[in-house]
Amino acid sequence: MKKVLQVISGVVVLAGIGVLIIRRINTRRSLDRVADNGYETAHDVLFPKRNIRSRKLRYGPVHPDMN
């Protein structure tokens, strides 16, 4: 029984790591596509799955506020 639990735990851990890697790859691809298009591309073109825009969304070069 102990060996079976170890095998199941190993499979679950590998599946979790696989999901994290796939998410990271997809995020990187999306960000690369955004970078290739430049900052002037419309938000709905870059992120068609998102219906609600963030309030922090800004177009163009943004300089951080100096506090």
N, C-alpha and C positions, 0 to 999 in steps of 0.2 A: 504494500500500500504506500509506503514511504517513497519508493522509486517512482510510482505512478504520479504522485503529487509533484515530485521534482520535475518530471517530464512535462506535466501540464503547466507548471509554473514557468518553465523555460520557454514553452511555446507562447504563453501569454506575454512574457517579457519581450520576446522577439517580435511578436505582432505589434506590440506597443511601439517599439523602436522603429519598426517599418512604417507605421502610420506617421510618426514624427518626421521621419526622413522624407516621406512623400509630401507632407505638408510644406516642409522647408523648400523642397524642389519647386513645388507649384508657386509658392510665394516668390521665390527668386525669379522664376520665369515671368511672373506678372510684373515684378518691379523692373526687370530688364526691358520688358516691352514698354513700360511707362517711360523709362529713361531714354529709350530709342526714339519715342515720339516727341519728347520734349515737354515742357511745362504748359504749353499753350493748348494741348489737346483737351477736348471736353471730357468732363468727369464721366458722363454716361457712356462714352466710347471706351474709355479705359476700364471701367468697372461696371459692366452691364448688369451684373447680378445684384448690385446694391441699388435700392430704390431711394433710400434716405441718405442725404449727404450729411456729413459731419459739420457741425457749426464751426469747427476749426479749419475747414477747408479754405484754402486761399490759392488763387492763381497768380502765377508770376513769381519772380524772386521774392523771397520773404526773409527779412532780417529779424533775428531774434530780438525781443525787447530787452533792453539793458536795465537790469534792476539793481 
